[in-house]
Amino acid sequence: MPVRVAVLLQPVAGTDGRGMAVIQVAETLELRLRLAKQILLDTVWRQAILVLLLATAVVLVVQRATQPVRTLSENLQARQSQTCRRLQLTMPRMNCAPCWTQPTR
């Protein structure tokens, strides 16, 4: 079974002075691949959930933002082509008054 080994020389200080300690760590490649696969799957699941939530939010916002235009389109398609009267809008009208007042003299 293949094994991967990492070696680190670490300076240490003891009662008899300073020295170097050799630290060796080993793991099988099978274990390493299994851990890497698990980390990848966990990350992909989190990213997929995030993408799904973002897509849902985008769809809801776009639907809400385009609702007045779709209502107007339906009203225009329902009326006869030669009609010149005003549309009966069921949408609330927006107040578009200026936010400034006339200067005082």
Residue pairs with C-beta under 8 A, 6 or more apart in sequence:
1 28
1 29
1 30
2 28
2 29
3 26
3 27
3 28
3 29
4 26
4 27
4 28
4 29
4 32
5 24
5 25
5 26
6 24
6 25
6 26
7 22
7 23
7 24
8 22
8 23
8 24
8 25
9 20
9 21
9 22
9 23
10 20
10 21
10 22
10 23
11 18
11 19
11 20
11 21
12 18
12 19
12 20
12 21
13 19
68 91
71 90
71 91
72 87
72 89
75 87
75 88
75 89
76 87
79 87
